[in-house]
Amino acid sequence: MIPDEPLGKIIKRERNNRGWTLRDMAQRVKSNFAYLSQIEAGLAKPSEELVERITDAFDYEGEDRERFMFIARGVSAQIKEIKDKYPTVAPQYFRKAARKEDE
């Protein structure tokens, strides 16, 4: 299970667990090692295509893959921003959205 922590921290831990250098990982995901370093440091946000290649490199499947994609998209941060910006509207909106998903 992927923990709820920043994307860069997850990537760095997973990369290190596999014994990969940044250059190794860059080669596997067809990216630039300097850019991956920025992602790990939280200074850059990867494209959806790069996130897909990273999930493939880490062999994430099922729930782990979905959770990683969710974290990579920054959805939880976006939800918090909406709740902070629109505190009276956000709860109603999220309840309505949840009902639609249940249908």
C-alpha positions in Angstrom: 0.0 0.0 0.0 1.4 3.4 -1.0 1.4 5.8 2.0 -0.2 9.2 1.8 2.9 11.3 1.4 4.4 13.7 -1.2 5.0 12.3 -4.7 8.7 13.0 -4.7 9.2 11.2 -1.4 7.4 8.1 -2.8 9.4 8.1 -6.0 12.7 8.5 -4.2 11.9 5.7 -1.7 10.8 3.3 -4.4 13.8 4.1 -6.6 16.2 3.6 -3.7 14.4 0.3 -2.7 15.2 -0.9 -6.2 18.8 0.2 -6.0 18.3 2.6 -8.9 20.3 5.8 -9.4 18.5 8.8 -10.9 20.2 8.0 -14.1 19.0 4.4 -14.0 15.4 5.5 -13.4 15.6 8.2 -16.1 16.6 5.6 -18.6 13.8 3.3 -17.6 11.1 6.0 -17.8 12.6 7.8 -20.8 13.1 11.1 -19.0 15.9 13.3 -17.9 17.6 12.5 -14.6 17.8 16.2 -13.6 14.1 16.6 -14.1 13.4 13.5 -12.0 15.6 15.0 -9.3 13.4 18.1 -9.4 10.3 15.9 -9.1 11.7 14.1 -6.1 12.5 17.5 -4.5 9.0 18.7 -5.1 10.1 21.4 -7.5 8.4 19.9 -10.6 5.3 18.1 -11.4 5.4 15.2 -13.9 3.1 15.0 -16.9 0.4 12.2 -16.9 2.5 10.4 -19.6 5.6 10.4 -17.3 3.5 9.3 -14.3 2.3 6.3 -16.5 5.8 5.4 -17.3 6.9 5.6 -13.7 4.0 3.4 -12.6 5.0 0.9 -15.3 8.7 1.0 -14.1 7.6 0.4 -10.5 5.3 -2.4 -11.6 2.3 -0.8 -9.8 -1.0 -2.5 -10.5 -4.5 -2.2 -9.3 -5.1 -0.1 -6.2 -1.4 0.9 -5.9 -1.4 2.2 -9.5 -4.6 4.2 -8.9 -3.4 5.6 -5.6 0.0 6.6 -7.1 -1.9 8.3 -10.1 -4.1 10.1 -7.6 -1.2 11.4 -5.6 0.7 12.4 -8.7 -2.2 14.4 -10.0 -2.3 16.3 -6.7 -6.0 15.8 -6.4 -6.0 15.9 -2.6 -4.1 19.2 -2.7 -6.7 20.6 -5.1 -9.6 19.5 -2.9 -8.0 21.2 0.1 -7.5 24.4 -1.9 -11.2 24.3 -3.0 -12.3 23.7 0.6 -10.1 26.6 1.9 -11.2 29.0 -0.9 -14.9 28.2 -0.8 -15.7 26.9 2.7 -19.4 27.3 2.5 -19.9 25.9 -1.0 -17.3 23.1 -1.0 -19.1 20.7 1.4 -22.3 20.8 -0.6 -20.4 20.4 -3.9 -18.5 17.4 -2.6 -21.6 15.7 -1.2 -23.4 16.2 -4.6 -20.4 14.8 -6.4 -20.3 11.8 -4.1 -24.0 11.1 -4.7 -23.4 11.2 -8.5 -20.6 8.6 -8.2 -22.9 6.3 -6.3 -25.5 6.4 -9.0 
